[in-house]
Amino acid sequence: MTAPLLLVLALALAVATGAAAAPQARVRDVVIHAGWTWGLGPSKTFTSTLTEEVNAGLEVCAAGQDLRLDLKIERLNIRQLGDIGLNRPNRLVAQVKVRQARDKALIDLQRIDVTTPDEGLVAAVRDPEIILAEATRDAICEAFFAKPATLAAP
């Protein structure tokens, strides 16, 4: 009988004191401001795919840091299955701003240029947008945090 009461009291105390989650680096905004694209262009879900991949990488390479990232995509070339012409690389050029979450102070601003090879028919098996998003995740972690976006295998 006292254990449930203690649990309720502990929960009420945590809520009353404003217990917060650990700081976490996250993508705040992704804007595609490419002057031109060739082919069919990105899918409607590309920005969410890119955001999810970069956030997953930040959980590893920027763990415990309360940061917000803004990505302004300046050039985006993604070969889709319906595009003609093979062996054109998939490419993303973006301006990346890293800010403190609490006061929005600018920590770093860099341009990244990510290129992934066009694997032709492999695009039928593995989405080129996911491959480019993963490469972007890795480039951001290396450029800003000098750490890989994935945990090393034991």
DSSP file with accessible surface (Angstrom, degrees, kcal/mol):
  #  RESIDUE AA STRUCTURE BP1 BP2  ACC     N-H-->O    O-->H-N    N-H-->O    O-->H-N    TCO  KAPPA ALPHA  PHI   PSI    X-CA   Y-CA   Z-CA
    1    1 A M     >        0   0  203      0, 0.0     4,-1.0     0, 0.0     0, 0.0   0.000 360.0 360.0 360.0 -37.1    0.0    0.0    0.0
    2    2 A T  H  >  +     0   0  102      1,-0.2     4,-2.6     2,-0.2     5,-0.2   0.809 360.0  65.5 -78.4 -26.6    2.8    2.4    0.8
    3    3 A A  H  > S+     0   0   67      2,-0.2     4,-2.3     1,-0.2    -1,-0.2   0.936 102.9  45.3 -62.4 -47.5    4.8    1.6   -2.4
    4    4 A P  H  > S+     0   0   79      0, 0.0     4,-2.3     0, 0.0    -1,-0.2   0.901 113.1  52.1 -62.6 -35.5    2.1    3.0   -4.8
    5    5 A L  H  X S+     0   0  104     -4,-1.0     4,-2.4     1,-0.2    -2,-0.2   0.923 109.6  48.3 -65.6 -41.9    1.8    6.1   -2.6
    6    6 A L  H  X S+     0   0  113     -4,-2.6     4,-2.6     2,-0.2    -1,-0.2   0.894 110.5  52.4 -64.0 -39.3    5.6    6.6   -2.7
    7    7 A L  H  X S+     0   0  126     -4,-2.3     4,-2.4     2,-0.2    -2,-0.2   0.927 110.0  47.8 -62.9 -43.4    5.5    6.2   -6.5
    8    8 A V  H  X S+     0   0   91     -4,-2.3     4,-2.5     1,-0.2    -2,-0.2   0.915 112.6  49.4 -64.2 -42.0    2.8    8.8   -6.9
    9    9 A L  H  X S+     0   0  100     -4,-2.4     4,-2.4     2,-0.2    -2,-0.2   0.911 110.9  49.4 -64.6 -40.6    4.7   11.2   -4.6
   10   10 A A  H  X S+     0   0   59     -4,-2.6     4,-2.3     2,-0.2    -2,-0.2   0.909 112.1  48.4 -65.0 -41.2    7.9   10.7   -6.6
   11   11 A L  H  X S+     0   0  116     -4,-2.4     4,-2.2     2,-0.2     5,-0.2   0.926 111.6  49.2 -64.5 -43.8    6.1   11.3   -9.8
   12   12 A A  H  X S+     0   0   56     -4,-2.5     4,-2.5     1,-0.2    -2,-0.2   0.900 111.0  50.6 -63.4 -39.1    4.4   14.5   -8.5
   13   13 A L  H  X S+     0   0  114     -4,-2.4     4,-2.2     2,-0.2    -1,-0.2   0.916 109.2  50.9 -65.6 -41.5    7.8   15.8   -7.2
   14   14 A A  H  <>S+     0   0   39     -4,-2.3     5,-2.3     1,-0.2     4,-0.4   0.912 113.4  44.8 -63.3 -41.7    9.4   15.2  -10.6
   15   15 A V  H ><5S+     0   0  109     -4,-2.2     3,-1.0     1,-0.2    -2,-0.2   0.924 113.1  50.9 -68.1 -41.4    6.6   17.1  -12.4
   16   16 A A  H 3<5S+     0   0   85     -4,-2.5    -2,-0.2     1,-0.3    -1,-0.2   0.852 109.9  48.8 -67.5 -34.6    6.7   19.9   -9.8
   17   17 A T  T 3<5S-     0   0   98     -4,-2.2    -1,-0.3    -5,-0.2    -2,-0.2   0.508 112.5-118.7 -84.9  -3.5   10.4   20.5  -10.0
   18   18 A G  T < 5 -     0   0   55     -3,-1.0    -3,-0.2    -4,-0.4    -2,-0.1   0.906  33.4-161.7  71.8  39.9   10.3   20.5  -13.8
   19   19 A A      < -     0   0   75     -5,-2.3     2,-0.3    -6,-0.1    -1,-0.2  -0.361  13.1-159.5 -56.0 128.1   12.5   17.5  -14.4
   20   20 A A        -     0   0   93      1,-0.1    -1,-0.1    -2,-0.1     2,-0.0  -0.795  17.6-102.7-115.3 158.4   13.7   17.8  -18.0
   21   21 A A        -     0   0   95     -2,-0.3     3,-0.1     1,-0.1    -1,-0.1  -0.306  52.7 -83.9 -71.1 160.6   15.1   15.4  -20.5
   22   22 A A        -     0   0   80      1,-0.1    -1,-0.1    -2,-0.0    43,-0.1  -0.281  57.9 -88.3 -62.8 148.6   18.8   15.3  -21.2
   23   23 A P        -     0   0   64      0, 0.0    41,-0.6     0, 0.0     2,-0.4  -0.288  51.0-172.0 -57.6 147.5   20.0   17.9  -23.8
   24   24 A Q        -     0   0   78     40,-0.2     2,-0.3    39,-0.1    39,-0.1  -0.993  23.9-126.8-148.9 133.2   19.9   16.6  -27.4
   25   25 A A        +     0   0    1     37,-0.4     2,-0.3    -2,-0.4    43,-0.2  -0.629  39.7 171.1 -77.9 136.3   21.1   18.0  -30.7
   26   26 A R  E     -a   68   0A  75     41,-1.9    43,-2.0    -2,-0.3     2,-0.5  -0.984  40.0-105.1-144.2 155.5   18.3   18.1  -33.3
   27   27 A V  E     -a   69   0A  15     -2,-0.3    43,-0.2    24,-0.2     3,-0.1  -0.696  31.7-176.2 -78.9 126.7   17.6   19.4  -36.8
   28   28 A R  E     +     0   0A 147     41,-3.2     2,-0.3    -2,-0.5    42,-0.2   0.842  62.6   4.0 -90.6 -41.3   15.4   22.5  -36.4
   29   29 A D  E     -a   70   0A  71     40,-1.4    42,-2.7     2,-0.0     2,-0.4  -1.000  49.2-165.9-151.7 142.5   14.8   23.3  -40.1
   30   30 A V  E     -a   71   0A  21     -2,-0.3     2,-0.4    40,-0.2    42,-0.2  -0.995  14.7-177.8-128.5 123.7   15.5   22.0  -43.6
   31   31 A V  E     -a   72   0A  62     40,-2.7    42,-3.3    -2,-0.4     2,-0.8  -0.988  18.6-148.9-123.3 127.4   15.0   24.3  -46.5
   32   32 A I  E     +a   73   0A  65     -2,-0.4    42,-0.1    40,-0.2    40,-0.1  -0.869  29.3 159.9 -94.9 110.3   15.5   23.3  -50.1
   33   33 A H        +     0   0  121     40,-2.9     2,-0.3    -2,-0.8    -1,-0.1  -0.287  15.0 155.5-123.6  41.3   16.6   26.4  -51.9
   34   34 A A        -     0   0   25      1,-0.2    41,-0.2    41,-0.0     3,-0.1  -0.585  40.7-145.2 -74.5 132.5   18.2   24.8  -54.9
   35   35 A G  S    S-     0   0   76     39,-1.0     2,-0.3    -2,-0.3    -1,-0.2   0.857  79.2  -6.4 -66.0 -33.8   18.3   27.0  -58.0
   36   36 A W        -     0   0  142     38,-0.3    40,-0.6    -3,-0.0     2,-0.3  -0.991  58.9-163.6-156.5 156.6   17.7   24.1  -60.3
   37   37 A T        -     0   0   60     -2,-0.3     2,-0.3    -3,-0.1    40,-0.1  -0.969  16.2-136.7-136.3 153.9   17.5   20.3  -60.2
   38   38 A W    >   +     0   0   39     -2,-0.3     3,-0.7    38,-0.3    40,-0.4  -0.787  67.1  10.5-107.3 159.8   17.8   17.8  -63.0
   39   39 A G  T 3  S-     0   0   47     -2,-0.3    -2,-0.1     1,-0.2    40,-0.1  -0.372 121.6 -31.5  76.2-153.8   15.5   14.9  -63.4
   40   40 A L  T 3  S-     0   0  122     38,-0.2    -1,-0.2     1,-0.2    39,-0.1   0.624  84.9-137.6 -79.1 -14.6   12.4   14.3  -61.4
   41   41 A G    <   -     0   0    8     -3,-0.7    -1,-0.2    37,-0.4    36,-0.1  -0.132  41.2 -36.0  80.4 177.8   13.7   16.1  -58.3
   42   42 A P        -     0   0   44      0, 0.0    38,-0.0     0, 0.0     2,-0.0  -0.311  64.3-107.1 -74.1 158.3   13.3   14.9  -54.7
   43   43 A S    >   -     0   0   49      1,-0.1     3,-1.4    -2,-0.0     4,-0.3  -0.272  34.6-103.1 -74.0 169.3   10.2   13.2  -53.4
   44   44 A K  T 3  S+     0   0  206      1,-0.3     3,-0.2     2,-0.1     4,-0.2   0.715 121.8  52.2 -66.9 -19.5    7.8   15.0  -51.1
   45   45 A T  T 3> S+     0   0   80      1,-0.2     4,-2.4     2,-0.1    -1,-0.3   0.369  77.4 101.5 -99.0   6.3    9.2   13.1  -48.2
   46   46 A F  H <> S+     0   0    1     -3,-1.4     4,-3.0     1,-0.2     5,-0.2   0.911  79.7  51.2 -60.9 -44.0   12.9   13.9  -48.8
   47   47 A T  H  > S+     0   0   52     -4,-0.3     4,-2.5    -3,-0.2    -1,-0.2   0.906 112.6  46.3 -63.2 -36.9   13.2   16.6  -46.1
   48   48 A S  H  > S+     0   0   50     -4,-0.2     4,-2.5     2,-0.2    -1,-0.2   0.904 112.9  50.0 -71.6 -36.9   11.7   14.3  -43.5
   49   49 A T  H  X S+     0   0   24     -4,-2.4     4,-2.3     2,-0.2    -2,-0.2   0.939 113.3  46.3 -62.5 -45.9   13.9   11.4  -44.5
   50   50 A L  H  X S+     0   0    0     -4,-3.0     4,-2.6    -5,-0.2     5,-0.3   0.930 112.6  50.0 -62.6 -44.9   17.0   13.7  -44.3
   51   51 A T  H  X S+     0   0   35     -4,-2.5     4,-2.7    -5,-0.2   -24,-0.2   0.925 111.0  49.0 -60.9 -45.2   15.9   15.1  -40.9
   52   52 A E  H  X S+     0   0  131     -4,-2.5     4,-2.2     1,-0.2    -1,-0.2   0.917 113.1  46.8 -62.4 -44.0   15.4   11.6  -39.5
   53   53 A E  H  X S+     0   0   41     -4,-2.3     4,-2.0     2,-0.2    -2,-0.2   0.930 114.2  46.0 -65.8 -45.0   18.8   10.4  -40.7
   54   54 A V  H  X S+     0   0    2     -4,-2.6     4,-2.7     1,-0.2    -2,-0.2   0.928 112.4  51.0 -66.2 -41.8   20.7   13.5  -39.5
   55   55 A N  H  X S+     0   0   14     -4,-2.7     4,-1.7    -5,-0.3    -1,-0.2   0.904 108.1  53.0 -60.9 -40.4   18.9   13.3  -36.1
   56   56 A A  H  X S+     0   0   45     -4,-2.2     4,-0.6    -5,-0.2    -1,-0.2   0.908 111.5  46.3 -61.9 -39.9   19.8    9.7  -35.7
   57   57 A G  H >X S+     0   0    0     -4,-2.0     4,-2.8     1,-0.2     3,-1.1   0.901 108.2  55.6 -68.2 -39.5   23.5   10.5  -36.4
   58   58 A L  H 3X S+     0   0    0     -4,-2.7     4,-1.9     1,-0.3   -33,-0.3   0.817  96.0  65.7 -64.4 -29.8   23.4   13.5  -34.0
   59   59 A E  H 3< S+     0   0  104     -4,-1.7    -1,-0.3    -5,-0.2    -2,-0.2   0.820 115.3  30.6 -59.7 -28.0   22.2   11.1  -31.2
   60   60 A V  H X< S+     0   0   49     -3,-1.1     3,-0.8    -4,-0.6    -2,-0.2   0.898 126.9  36.4 -94.9 -53.4   25.6    9.5  -31.5
   61   61 A a  H 3< S+     0   0    0     -4,-2.8    -3,-0.2     1,-0.2    -2,-0.2   0.709 129.6  30.4 -82.0 -19.5   28.1   12.1  -32.6
   62   62 A A  T >< S+     0   0    0     -4,-1.9     3,-2.0    -5,-0.3   -37,-0.4  -0.044  82.5 164.0-125.4  32.0   26.6   15.1  -30.6
   63   63 A A  T <   +     0   0   65     -3,-0.8   -39,-0.1     1,-0.3    -4,-0.1  -0.207  67.3  11.9 -56.7 133.9   25.2   13.2  -27.6
   64   64 A G  T 3  S+     0   0   52    -41,-0.6     2,-0.5     1,-0.2    -1,-0.3   0.425  96.1 120.3  82.0  -1.3   24.4   15.4  -24.6
   65   65 A Q    <   -     0   0   76     -3,-2.0     2,-1.3   -42,-0.1    -1,-0.2  -0.840  59.8-140.8-100.3 132.2   24.7   18.7  -26.5
   66   66 A D        +     0   0   54     -2,-0.5    35,-2.3   -43,-0.2    36,-0.4  -0.691  49.8 142.1 -92.7  84.7   21.7   21.0  -26.7
   67   67 A L  E     - B   0 100A   4     -2,-1.3   -41,-1.9    33,-0.2     2,-0.4  -0.863  40.5-149.8-125.3 158.0   22.1   22.2  -30.2
   68   68 A R  E     -aB  26  99A  77     31,-2.5    31,-2.7    -2,-0.3     2,-0.4  -0.994  13.3-155.6-128.0 136.4   19.9   23.1  -33.2
   69   69 A L  E     -aB  27  98A   0    -43,-2.0   -41,-3.2    -2,-0.4   -40,-1.4  -0.915   4.0-162.8-113.7 138.6   20.9   22.7  -36.8
   70   70 A D  E     -aB  29  97A  19     27,-2.1    27,-2.5    -2,-0.4     2,-0.5  -0.987   8.3-162.4-116.6 129.0   19.5   24.5  -39.8
   71   71 A L  E     -aB  30  96A   3    -42,-2.7   -40,-2.7    -2,-0.5     2,-0.6  -0.958   7.4-172.2-114.7 123.5   20.2   23.1  -43.3
   72   72 A K  E     -aB  31  95A  81     23,-2.6    23,-2.5    -2,-0.5     2,-0.6  -0.939  17.5-148.8-113.6 105.2   19.8   25.2  -46.4
   73   73 A I  E     +aB  32  94A   0    -42,-3.3   -40,-2.9    -2,-0.6    21,-0.3  -0.643  21.5 174.3 -80.1 119.9   20.1   23.0  -49.4
   74   74 A E  E     +     0   0A  52     19,-2.9   -39,-1.0    -2,-0.6     2,-0.3   0.685  69.1  21.7 -99.0 -25.9   21.6   25.0  -52.2
   75   75 A R  E     + B   0  93A  79     18,-1.8    18,-2.5   -41,-0.2     2,-0.4  -0.978  63.4 176.5-145.6 134.4   22.0   22.2  -54.8
   76   76 A L  E     + B   0  92A   2    -40,-0.6     2,-0.5    -2,-0.3   -38,-0.3  -0.941   4.8 171.4-145.2 115.1   20.2   18.9  -54.9
   77   77 A N  E     + B   0  91A   5     14,-3.0    14,-2.3    -2,-0.4     2,-0.4  -0.979   8.8 167.5-124.1 114.6   20.6   16.2  -57.6
   78   78 A I        -     0   0    2     -2,-0.5     2,-0.6   -40,-0.4   -37,-0.4  -0.990  27.2-140.8-130.0 123.7   19.0   12.9  -57.0
   79   79 A R        -     0   0   13     -2,-0.4     2,-0.2     9,-0.2    50,-0.1  -0.720  22.1-166.5 -84.1 123.6   18.5   10.3  -59.7
   80   80 A Q    >   -     0   0   34     -2,-0.6     3,-1.6    48,-0.1    44,-0.1  -0.615  36.5 -99.4-102.3 169.0   15.2    8.5  -59.5
   81   81 A L  T 3  S+     0   0  111      1,-0.3    43,-0.1    -2,-0.2    -1,-0.1   0.845 121.2  53.4 -58.4 -34.8   14.1    5.4  -61.3
   82   82 A G  T 3  S+     0   0   58      2,-0.1    -1,-0.3     0, 0.0     2,-0.2   0.585  86.4 105.2 -78.8  -8.9   12.3    7.3  -64.0
   83   83 A D    <   -     0   0   14     -3,-1.6     2,-0.2   -45,-0.1    -4,-0.0  -0.501  64.2-139.0 -74.1 141.0   15.3    9.4  -64.9
   84   84 A I        +     0   0  149     -2,-0.2    -4,-0.1     2,-0.0    -2,-0.1  -0.617  66.4  58.7 -93.2 159.2   17.1    8.7  -68.0
   85   85 A G        -     0   0   43     -2,-0.2     3,-0.3    -6,-0.0     2,-0.2   0.571  69.2-137.1  90.1 117.2   20.9    8.8  -68.2
   86   86 A L  S    S+     0   0  103      1,-0.2    33,-0.1    33,-0.0    -2,-0.0  -0.547  71.2  36.4-100.4 170.3   23.0    6.7  -65.9
   87   87 A N        +     0   0  128      1,-0.2    -1,-0.2    -2,-0.2    32,-0.0   0.755  69.4 137.9  61.5  30.9   26.1    7.3  -63.9
   88   88 A R        -     0   0   85     -3,-0.3    -1,-0.2    29,-0.1    -9,-0.2  -0.921  55.6-120.0 -97.8 128.2   25.4   10.8  -62.8
   89   89 A P        -     0   0   66      0, 0.0     2,-0.4     0, 0.0    26,-0.0  -0.331  16.7-120.7 -69.1 148.5   26.3   11.2  -59.1
   90   90 A N  E     - C   0 116A   4     26,-2.5    26,-2.8   -12,-0.1     2,-0.4  -0.742  41.5-174.9 -82.6 136.3   23.7   12.1  -56.5
   91   91 A R  E     -BC  77 115A  63    -14,-2.3   -14,-3.0    -2,-0.4     2,-0.4  -0.993  23.3-174.5-144.2 142.6   24.7   15.4  -54.9
   92   92 A L  E     -BC  76 114A   0     22,-2.6    22,-3.2    -2,-0.4     2,-0.5  -0.994   3.2-174.0-135.5 125.7   23.7   17.7  -52.1
   93   93 A V  E     +BC  75 113A  13    -18,-2.5   -19,-2.9    -2,-0.4   -18,-1.8  -0.993  20.8 166.5-118.0 125.1   25.3   21.0  -51.3
   94   94 A A  E     -BC  73 112A   0     18,-2.2    18,-2.9    -2,-0.5     2,-0.5  -0.988  38.7-130.2-142.3 149.7   24.0   22.7  -48.2
   95   95 A Q  E     -BC  72 111A  50    -23,-2.5   -23,-2.6    -2,-0.3     2,-0.5  -0.880  31.2-161.2 -93.8 125.6   24.8   25.5  -45.8
   96   96 A V  E     -BC  71 110A   0     14,-3.4    14,-2.1    -2,-0.5     2,-0.5  -0.957   7.1-167.3-117.4 123.6   24.7   24.1  -42.2
   97   97 A K  E     -BC  70 109A  64    -27,-2.5   -27,-2.1    -2,-0.5     2,-0.5  -0.928   4.2-160.7-107.3 132.9   24.3   26.3  -39.2
   98   98 A V  E     +BC  69 108A   3     10,-2.9     9,-3.2    -2,-0.5    10,-1.6  -0.961  18.3 176.4-113.2 124.8   24.8   25.0  -35.7
   99   99 A R  E     -BC  68 106A  62    -31,-2.7   -31,-2.5    -2,-0.5     2,-0.2  -0.922  37.1-105.0-126.5 153.0   23.3   27.0  -32.9
  100  100 A Q  E  >  -B   67   0A  50      5,-2.3     4,-1.4    -2,-0.3   -33,-0.2  -0.552  30.2-140.6 -67.9 137.4   23.0   26.7  -29.1
  101  101 A A  T  4 S+     0   0   22    -35,-2.3    -1,-0.1    -2,-0.2   -34,-0.1   0.898  93.7  53.1 -70.7 -37.4   19.4   25.8  -28.4
  102  102 A R  T  4 S+     0   0  178    -36,-0.4    -1,-0.2     1,-0.2   -35,-0.1   0.895 130.3   9.1 -71.6 -40.1   19.0   28.0  -25.3
  103  103 A D  T  4 S-     0   0   94      2,-0.1    -1,-0.2     0, 0.0    -2,-0.2   0.383  92.2-123.1-123.3   4.2   20.1   31.3  -26.7
  104  104 A K     <  +     0   0  141     -4,-1.4     2,-0.2     1,-0.2    -3,-0.1   0.685  49.6 166.3  62.4  20.1   20.4   30.6  -30.5
  105  105 A A        -     0   0   42      1,-0.1    -5,-2.3    -5,-0.1     2,-0.4  -0.489  41.6-113.9 -67.4 133.5   24.0   31.7  -30.5
  106  106 A L  E     +C   99   0A  92     -7,-0.2    -7,-0.2    -2,-0.2     3,-0.1  -0.553  38.1 172.9 -72.4 125.2   25.8   30.7  -33.7
  107  107 A I  E     -     0   0A  87     -9,-3.2     2,-0.3     1,-0.4    -8,-0.2   0.812  63.9  -7.7 -98.0 -43.5   28.5   28.1  -33.0
  108  108 A D  E     -C   98   0A  58    -10,-1.6   -10,-2.9     2,-0.0    -1,-0.4  -0.995  49.5-165.4-156.5 151.3   29.5   27.2  -36.5
  109  109 A L  E     +C   97   0A  76     -2,-0.3     2,-0.3   -12,-0.2   -12,-0.2  -0.974  24.1 157.0-142.1 120.6   28.5   27.7  -40.1
  110  110 A Q  E     -C   96   0A  63    -14,-2.1   -14,-3.4    -2,-0.4     2,-0.5  -0.980  37.2-127.1-142.0 157.3   29.9   25.5  -42.9
  111  111 A R  E     -C   95   0A 142     -2,-0.3     2,-0.4   -16,-0.2   -16,-0.2  -0.896  26.6-161.9-102.4 130.4   29.0   24.5  -46.4
  112  112 A I  E     -C   94   0A  11    -18,-2.9   -18,-2.2    -2,-0.5     2,-0.5  -0.889   7.5-161.2-111.7 147.9   29.0   20.7  -47.0
  113  113 A D  E     -C   93   0A  85     -2,-0.4     2,-0.5   -20,-0.2   -20,-0.2  -0.964  12.9-174.9-129.8 109.9   29.2   19.0  -50.4
  114  114 A V  E     -C   92   0A   9    -22,-3.2   -22,-2.6    -2,-0.5     2,-0.4  -0.931   3.6-179.3-113.8 128.4   28.0   15.4  -50.4
  115  115 A T  E     -C   91   0A  79     -2,-0.5   -24,-0.2   -24,-0.2    -2,-0.0  -0.993   3.8-175.6-128.3 132.1   28.3   13.2  -53.4
  116  116 A T  E     -C   90   0A   8    -26,-2.8   -26,-2.5    -2,-0.4    16,-0.1  -0.969  32.9-106.4-122.8 143.8   27.1    9.6  -53.6
  117  117 A P        -     0   0   82      0, 0.0     2,-0.8     0, 0.0   -29,-0.1  -0.315  27.0-117.6 -68.6 150.6   27.7    7.4  -56.7
  118  118 A D        -     0   0   13      1,-0.1     3,-0.1   -40,-0.0   -31,-0.1  -0.812  25.5-168.4 -85.9 114.0   24.8    6.5  -59.0
  119  119 A E    >   -     0   0  105     -2,-0.8     3,-2.0     1,-0.3     2,-0.3   0.160  20.6-146.0 -92.8  17.6   24.6    2.8  -58.7
  120  120 A G  G >  S+     0   0   10      1,-0.3     3,-1.6     2,-0.2    -1,-0.3  -0.325  82.0  15.3  61.5-114.7   22.2    2.4  -61.7
  121  121 A L  G >  S+     0   0  147      1,-0.3     3,-1.7    -2,-0.3     4,-0.5   0.641 110.4  80.0 -72.6 -12.3   19.8   -0.4  -61.0
  122  122 A V  G X> S+     0   0   66     -3,-2.0     4,-3.1     1,-0.3     3,-1.6   0.820  79.3  72.6 -62.2 -25.0   20.8   -0.6  -57.3
  123  123 A A  G <4 S+     0   0   12     -3,-1.6    -1,-0.3     1,-0.3    -2,-0.2   0.775  88.2  61.0 -60.5 -23.6   18.3    2.4  -57.0
  124  124 A A  G <4 S+     0   0   66     -3,-1.7    -1,-0.3    -4,-0.2    -2,-0.2   0.783 114.6  33.5 -72.0 -26.1   15.6   -0.2  -57.5
  125  125 A V  T <4 S+     0   0  132     -3,-1.6     2,-0.5    -4,-0.5    -2,-0.2   0.838 128.0  31.1 -95.6 -41.7   16.7   -1.9  -54.4
  126  126 A R  S  < S-     0   0  102     -4,-3.1    -1,-0.3     4,-0.0     5,-0.0  -0.974  87.2-117.0-127.3 122.7   17.9    0.9  -52.2
  127  127 A D    >>  -     0   0   61     -2,-0.5     4,-2.0     1,-0.2     3,-0.5  -0.342  13.9-144.3 -61.5 123.5   16.4    4.4  -52.4
  128  128 A P  H 3> S+     0   0    7      0, 0.0     4,-2.5     0, 0.0     5,-0.2   0.807  99.9  60.2 -59.8 -28.9   19.0    7.0  -53.6
  129  129 A E  H 3> S+     0   0    1      2,-0.2     4,-2.4     1,-0.2     5,-0.1   0.899 105.6  46.7 -66.0 -38.8   17.4    9.6  -51.3
  130  130 A I  H <> S+     0   0   56     -3,-0.5     4,-2.7     2,-0.2     5,-0.2   0.920 111.8  50.9 -68.3 -41.4   18.1    7.4  -48.3
  131  131 A I  H  X S+     0   0   41     -4,-2.0     4,-2.2     1,-0.2    -2,-0.2   0.936 113.3  45.3 -61.5 -43.8   21.7    6.8  -49.4
  132  132 A L  H  X S+     0   0    0     -4,-2.5     4,-2.3     2,-0.2    -1,-0.2   0.902 111.9  52.1 -67.9 -37.6   22.2   10.6  -49.9
  133  133 A A  H  X S+     0   0    0     -4,-2.4     4,-2.5     2,-0.2    -2,-0.2   0.913 110.1  48.9 -64.5 -41.0   20.6   11.3  -46.5
  134  134 A E  H  X S+     0   0   43     -4,-2.7     4,-2.3     2,-0.2    -2,-0.2   0.909 111.1  49.5 -65.3 -41.2   22.9    8.8  -44.8
  135  135 A A  H  X S+     0   0   25     -4,-2.2     4,-2.4    -5,-0.2    -2,-0.2   0.887 110.9  50.4 -65.5 -36.4   26.0   10.4  -46.5
  136  136 A T  H  X S+     0   0    0     -4,-2.3     4,-2.6     2,-0.2     5,-0.2   0.921 108.4  52.5 -66.2 -43.8   24.8   13.8  -45.4
  137  137 A R  H  X S+     0   0   34     -4,-2.5     4,-2.2     1,-0.2    -2,-0.2   0.942 111.8  46.2 -54.2 -48.7   24.4   12.6  -41.8
  138  138 A D  H  X S+     0   0   62     -4,-2.3     4,-2.3     1,-0.2    -2,-0.2   0.904 111.4  51.4 -64.4 -40.5   27.9   11.3  -41.9
  139  139 A A  H  X S+     0   0   30     -4,-2.4     4,-2.7     2,-0.2     5,-0.2   0.896 110.0  49.4 -65.2 -39.9   29.3   14.5  -43.4
  140  140 A I  H  X>S+     0   0    1     -4,-2.6     4,-2.5     2,-0.2     5,-0.5   0.935 111.7  48.1 -65.5 -45.0   27.7   16.6  -40.8
  141  141 A a  H  X5S+     0   0    1     -4,-2.2     4,-1.6    -5,-0.2     6,-1.4   0.916 115.9  44.2 -63.5 -40.0   29.0   14.5  -37.9
  142  142 A E  H  X5S+     0   0  106     -4,-2.3     4,-0.8     4,-0.2    -2,-0.2   0.918 117.1  44.9 -70.2 -42.9   32.5   14.5  -39.3
  143  143 A A  H  <5S+     0   0   39     -4,-2.7    -2,-0.2    -5,-0.2    -3,-0.2   0.902 127.5  24.1 -70.1 -41.3   32.6   18.2  -40.2
  144  144 A F  H  <5S+     0   0   29     -4,-2.5    -3,-0.2    -5,-0.2    -2,-0.2   0.750 137.2  23.0 -99.2 -27.7   31.1   19.6  -37.0
  145  145 A F  H  <<S-     0   0   27     -4,-1.6    -3,-0.2    -5,-0.5    -2,-0.1   0.427  85.7-133.8-122.5  -3.0   31.8   17.0  -34.3
  146  146 A A  S  < S+     0   0   82     -4,-0.8    -4,-0.2    -5,-0.5    -3,-0.1   0.828  72.4 108.7  50.4  35.3   34.8   15.1  -35.7
  147  147 A K  S    S-     0   0  101     -6,-1.4    -2,-0.2    -9,-0.1    -1,-0.2  -0.981  75.7-103.4-135.9 150.9   33.0   11.9  -34.8
  148  148 A P        -     0   0   74      0, 0.0     4,-0.1     0, 0.0   -10,-0.1  -0.362  24.4-129.5 -70.1 155.6   31.4    9.2  -36.8
  149  149 A A  S    S+     0   0    6    -89,-0.1     2,-0.3   -88,-0.1   -89,-0.2   0.544  89.0  56.0 -83.6  -6.0   27.6    9.1  -37.0
  150  150 A T  S    S-     0   0   76    -90,-0.1     2,-0.2   -89,-0.1     3,-0.0  -0.912  90.9-104.7-126.1 153.5   27.4    5.5  -36.0
  151  151 A L        -     0   0  142     -2,-0.3     2,-0.1     1,-0.1    -2,-0.1  -0.526  41.4-110.8 -74.1 139.5   28.8    3.5  -33.1
  152  152 A A        -     0   0   95     -2,-0.2    -1,-0.1     1,-0.1     0, 0.0  -0.436  35.0-107.2 -69.4 143.3   31.8    1.4  -33.9
  153  153 A A              0   0   93     -2,-0.1    -1,-0.1     1,-0.1    -3,-0.0  -0.486 360.0 360.0 -70.6 139.9   31.2   -2.3  -33.9
  154  154 A P              0   0  177      0, 0.0    -1,-0.1     0, 0.0    -3,-0.0  -0.207 360.0 360.0 -69.4 360.0   32.8   -4.0  -30.8
